[in-house]
């Protein structure tokens, strides 16, 4: 069943920017899962499909429920009439469901990576310096150990006369119990070992997006559309429960659908994707809806006069440099001609 939701419905031609949401169903590899389930059934109950199988079934109800689960999975595969697209290691099917809203204010795009501080110490700095000078990994480690040993010997041979020996003694003081004793050694020698603090790149962070919408219905049909929009997002937020056999007991969850989120603007040549506003497929993480934030009035029939809806999305993977160098929003799970609008909704712009 096709779903086409949008806001506003009234006075659409006043605003040409829109943000569109389309669910993407990720198709799991059930064929392999079914093979594994067959093996598990055969290990526990024996091959019950063979005419030579004569052993008693230890637990017939478990066996029947396992077979029911297997048959239901096979039927689900056979009933699929959509050939999934294959991209980025995931098989997906674009659902014919759309929600088109106006572009909200204060769009924030936060690209960031993880930079963590790390103390290399004298040994780590020596290894790093030796490697940058062209030394081998093993040779650099031995050189670091050699310098550490030399500092240790200087500490006792020179009787703390050299600055190197004093620093060596300061490093040795770390083995003393208690911070006070270590500080006492450093205070007396008037030196402290250099931790050689460095910032090191440690990874890329997932991006999170929050969109804040304010709905002020101008007609009964807009009030109904707002209700349907909120219900639709709530439905897509929650996962479907997996029920075991005929017991009706839920024991797992299916992953919820991803979302394809596109931010576009209407030009003379149609809608275009706005630059630097591309978003990878996302999971909907939260939805918050508040009613009548600035008034206590209601429309006839118990319809609120204003509704605030906040959506939070998280991209399903991290970005890399190549994603910025290409229009990844047009290549990741993208299929031409999938945007379907009913005739009654295709007369204006958002």
C-alpha distance (Angstrom), angle and dihedral (degrees) to the residues before:
residue distance angle dihedral
X1 . . .
X2 3.80 . .
X3 3.79 119.5 .
X4 3.81 121.7 -162.5
X5 3.79 115.3 175.3
X6 3.77 127.0 168.8
X7 3.78 144.2 163.7
X8 2.97 133.5 -122.9
X9 3.78 103.5 35.9
X10 3.79 93.9 170.8
X11 3.82 123.5 64.0
X12 3.79 91.5 4.8
X13 3.80 96.2 163.1
X14 3.81 93.2 67.9
X15 3.80 95.5 77.3
X16 3.81 125.4 40.6
X17 3.80 100.5 -175.5
X18 3.78 119.7 91.6
X19 3.79 140.6 171.6
X20 3.81 116.7 -147.0
X21 3.79 129.3 -157.8
X22 3.81 124.4 -161.8
X23 3.83 125.3 173.5
X24 3.80 118.4 -124.7
X25 3.80 115.9 -156.4
X26 3.80 112.7 -147.9
X27 3.81 110.5 -144.3
X28 3.82 112.0 -143.4
X29 3.79 121.8 -145.7
X30 3.81 95.9 -102.9
X31 3.81 94.6 164.5
X32 3.81 91.1 69.8
X33 3.82 91.1 42.7
X34 3.81 90.5 53.4
X35 3.80 91.1 51.4
X36 3.80 89.9 52.1
X37 3.80 90.4 48.0
X38 3.82 90.4 51.6
X39 3.79 90.1 53.0
X40 3.81 91.6 49.5
X41 3.84 91.6 49.6
X42 3.79 92.1 48.9
X43 3.81 92.6 47.8
X44 3.80 92.0 52.9
X45 3.79 102.7 35.1
X46 3.79 105.3 17.3
X47 3.81 124.6 -121.9
X48 3.84 100.3 -43.7
X49 3.82 91.5 175.7
X50 3.80 91.5 66.9
X51 3.81 119.7 92.0
X52 3.81 88.9 -141.8
X53 3.78 92.9 61.0
X54 3.81 106.2 111.3
X55 3.81 104.5 157.8
X56 3.79 121.1 115.7
X57 3.79 117.2 -103.0
X58 3.78 106.7 -113.4
X59 3.79 94.9 -154.8
X60 3.79 112.9 10.6
X61 3.83 95.6 -176.2
X62 3.82 91.8 56.2
X63 3.78 90.3 48.2
X64 3.82 93.2 50.1
X65 3.81 92.5 47.5
X66 3.80 91.0 49.5
X67 3.80 91.2 52.0
X68 3.84 90.5 46.5
X69 3.80 90.0 52.7
X70 3.81 91.3 49.1
X71 3.80 94.3 47.7
X72 3.80 92.2 47.5
X73 3.81 90.3 53.6
X74 3.82 91.9 50.2
X75 3.82 91.6 48.7
X76 3.80 90.2 50.8
X77 3.82 90.4 55.2
X78 3.80 94.0 46.8
X79 3.81 93.1 49.4
X80 3.81 94.5 57.3
X81 3.79 109.8 109.9
X82 3.82 96.6 178.9
X83 3.78 122.0 84.3
X84 3.80 105.5 -138.1
X85 3.79 123.3 -128.9
X86 3.77 116.0 -120.1
X87 3.80 116.8 -140.2
X88 3.79 139.5 142.4
X89 3.80 91.5 3.2
X90 3.83 93.2 -57.9
X91 3.78 130.0 100.1
X92 3.78 110.0 -139.3
X93 3.78 140.3 177.8
X94 3.80 121.0 -155.6
X95 3.78 109.9 -130.9
X96 3.80 116.6 -138.9
X97 3.78 90.9 -120.3
X98 3.81 124.3 113.6
X99 3.77 139.0 177.0
X100 3.81 116.8 -169.2
X101 3.81 117.2 -168.9
X102 3.78 134.8 168.6
X103 3.81 117.5 -90.7
X104 3.82 104.7 -96.3
X105 3.79 125.6 -136.6
X106 3.80 124.3 -95.0
X107 3.81 99.9 30.4
X108 3.81 106.9 -169.5
X109 3.81 124.3 -163.5
X110 3.80 113.3 -174.9
X111 3.81 115.6 -170.0
X112 3.78 110.3 -176.7
X113 3.79 142.8 153.8
X114 3.79 132.8 -157.8
X115 3.80 116.9 -98.3
X116 3.79 114.0 179.0
X117 3.79 130.1 -171.9
X118 3.80 118.2 -123.5
X119 3.79 132.7 -178.9
X120 3.81 108.1 -132.9
X121 3.79 94.1 -174.6
X122 3.78 121.9 -159.1
X123 3.80 93.2 -61.8
X124 3.78 95.3 50.0
X125 3.79 91.9 46.4
X126 3.79 90.9 49.9
X127 3.82 91.7 51.4
X128 3.81 91.1 47.3
X129 3.80 92.2 49.2
X130 3.81 93.3 47.6
X131 3.80 92.3 49.3
X132 3.80 92.4 49.1
X133 3.81 87.9 51.4
X134 3.79 90.1 59.0
X135 3.78 100.6 -95.2
X136 3.80 124.5 143.0
X137 3.79 122.6 -104.6
X138 3.81 94.1 -111.4
X139 3.80 92.5 42.9
X140 3.80 91.1 50.1
X141 3.79 91.9 52.5
X142 3.81 91.5 50.2
X143 3.79 90.1 48.4
X144 3.80 89.8 52.5
X145 3.81 90.9 50.2
X146 3.81 90.1 47.8
X147 3.80 92.0 53.9
X148 3.80 91.6 46.9
X149 3.83 90.2 50.8
X150 3.79 91.7 48.0
X151 3.81 90.6 52.5
X152 3.80 89.9 49.3
X153 3.81 92.4 52.2
X154 3.81 92.8 45.3
X155 3.77 89.0 55.6
X156 3.80 91.9 65.1
X157 3.81 102.1 27.7
X158 3.80 98.5 51.2
X159 3.78 94.6 39.0
X160 3.81 93.7 -128.8
X161 3.81 91.3 -57.4
X162 3.80 96.5 125.2
X163 3.78 124.7 63.5
X164 3.81 89.3 -125.6
X165 3.78 90.5 56.6
X166 3.80 91.2 50.3
X167 3.80 91.7 52.1
X168 3.80 88.9 47.1
X169 3.80 89.7 53.8
X170 3.79 89.9 48.6
X171 3.80 89.9 53.9
X172 3.80 91.2 47.8
X173 3.82 90.0 52.5
X174 3.80 89.0 71.3
X175 3.80 89.3 80.0
X176 3.80 90.6 60.8
X177 3.81 115.1 104.0
X178 3.77 114.0 -109.4
X179 3.78 132.6 23.9
X180 3.80 91.4 -109.4
X181 3.82 94.0 64.0
X182 3.80 91.9 48.8
X183 3.81 91.3 49.3
X184 3.81 90.0 48.4
X185 3.83 91.6 56.4
X186 3.81 91.9 48.0
X187 3.81 91.6 47.6
X188 3.80 92.8 51.0
X189 3.80 94.6 46.7
X190 3.82 92.9 39.3
X191 3.81 91.4 -138.0
X192 3.79 137.0 98.0
X193 3.78 129.2 -165.6
X194 3.79 116.3 -103.6
X195 3.81 109.9 -116.3
X196 3.83 89.7 -156.8
X197 3.80 92.5 -138.2
X198 3.80 114.9 -155.7
X199 3.78 134.7 176.5
X200 3.81 111.9 -128.0
X201 3.79 129.8 -168.0
X202 3.80 108.3 -117.9
X203 3.80 107.0 171.3
X204 3.80 151.0 -51.1
X205 3.80 122.0 -76.7
X206 3.77 125.1 -134.6
X207 3.78 113.9 -109.5
X208 3.80 121.6 -120.7
X209 3.81 125.0 -159.3
X210 3.79 128.9 -162.8
X211 3.80 121.7 -167.1
X212 3.81 120.6 -169.0
X213 3.82 117.5 -160.3
X214 3.80 129.5 -175.4
X215 3.78 116.3 -158.5
X216 3.81 119.6 -162.5
X217 3.81 106.8 177.0
X218 3.81 115.4 -142.6
X219 3.79 96.1 -175.0
X220 3.81 141.0 22.6
X221 3.80 91.3 -102.2
X222 3.81 90.8 54.6
X223 3.81 89.6 51.9
X224 3.80 89.7 52.8
X225 3.82 91.7 45.7
X226 3.80 91.5 53.1
X227 3.79 90.2 52.6
X228 3.81 90.3 50.4
X229 3.82 92.6 48.1
X230 3.80 93.0 53.3
X231 3.79 92.3 45.2
X232 3.82 90.8 49.0
X233 3.80 94.0 53.2
X234 3.81 91.5 45.1
X235 3.80 89.7 52.0
X236 3.81 91.4 51.7
X237 3.81 92.7 46.5
X238 3.80 96.9 61.7
X239 3.82 123.7 67.4
X240 3.77 124.5 -124.4
X241 3.79 114.7 -107.2
X242 3.80 120.7 -120.7
X243 3.79 111.2 -135.7
X244 3.80 119.8 -159.2
X245 3.79 114.1 -124.3
X246 3.79 116.2 -61.3
X247 3.79 95.1 -32.1
X248 3.81 94.0 92.5
X249 3.81 89.9 -140.6
X250 3.85 112.5 137.8
X251 3.80 111.4 -135.7
X252 3.80 103.9 162.9
X253 3.80 148.0 13.6
X254 3.77 133.2 -120.6
X255 3.77 114.5 -134.6
X256 3.82 111.7 -97.5
X257 3.79 118.8 -117.4
X258 3.78 123.0 -84.5
X259 3.81 119.8 -123.0
X260 3.77 128.6 -129.2
X261 3.81 104.2 -147.1
X262 3.80 118.4 -168.2
X263 3.81 127.5 179.7
X264 3.81 110.9 -156.4
X265 3.79 142.8 168.0
X266 3.80 127.9 -149.5
X267 3.81 114.9 -118.2
X268 3.79 132.7 167.4
X269 3.82 87.4 -86.4
X270 3.79 95.6 50.1
X271 3.79 131.9 -96.3
X272 3.81 116.8 -19.2
X273 3.80 129.4 -166.2
X274 3.81 109.2 -111.9
X275 3.80 115.4 -118.3
X276 3.83 118.3 -104.5
X277 3.81 90.1 8.6
X278 3.80 96.9 93.2
X279 3.79 115.3 133.2
X280 3.79 128.8 -164.1
X281 3.82 119.5 -131.7
X282 3.80 107.7 -67.0
X283 3.76 142.5 -160.8
X284 3.79 115.6 -127.1
X285 3.81 102.2 -121.9
X286 3.79 102.1 179.5
X287 3.79 143.6 -4.6
X288 3.79 124.2 -160.1
X289 3.80 123.0 -174.1
X290 3.82 124.4 -174.6
X291 3.79 125.6 -171.9
X292 3.82 128.5 -144.6
X293 3.80 96.2 -9.1
X294 3.81 94.2 172.1
X295 3.81 104.0 27.3
X296 3.79 143.4 28.3
X297 3.81 96.9 -137.4
X298 3.79 124.1 118.6
X299 3.76 134.3 -165.0
X300 3.76 120.1 -120.3
X301 3.78 112.5 -70.9
X302 3.81 95.4 30.7
X303 3.81 97.1 -69.5
X304 3.85 114.8 152.1
X305 3.79 118.1 -120.5
X306 3.80 92.5 -137.7
X307 3.80 134.9 17.6
X308 3.82 128.4 -168.8
X309 3.80 117.8 -156.5
X310 3.82 124.8 -174.3
X311 3.81 120.5 -168.6
X312 3.81 125.1 -168.3
X313 3.81 120.1 -163.2
X314 3.82 131.2 -175.9
X315 3.80 122.1 -158.6
X316 3.80 113.2 -118.4
X317 3.82 93.7 -130.6
X318 3.78 140.5 15.2
X319 3.80 125.0 -96.4
X320 3.79 128.6 -112.9
X321 3.79 133.6 -164.4
X322 3.80 92.7 -94.4
X323 3.81 89.5 58.7
X324 3.79 89.8 61.6
X325 3.80 93.5 45.8
X326 3.80 92.6 56.2
X327 3.79 133.8 42.4
X328 3.79 92.8 -100.5
X329 3.79 92.2 173.5
X330 3.81 87.9 67.0
X331 3.79 96.2 45.8
X332 3.79 104.4 39.9
X333 3.81 108.5 88.5
X334 3.83 89.6 -31.3
X335 3.78 122.1 153.9
X336 3.79 124.3 180.0
X337 3.76 120.2 -121.8
X338 3.79 97.3 19.0
X339 3.79 97.8 119.5
X340 3.78 105.9 99.4
X341 3.80 123.4 -177.7
X342 3.76 125.9 179.0
X343 3.80 117.8 -118.1
X344 3.80 92.1 -112.1
X345 3.82 91.3 55.8
X346 3.81 99.2 41.5
X347 3.81 98.5 73.1
X348 3.77 100.4 87.8
X349 3.76 144.1 29.0
X350 3.74 131.4 -107.9
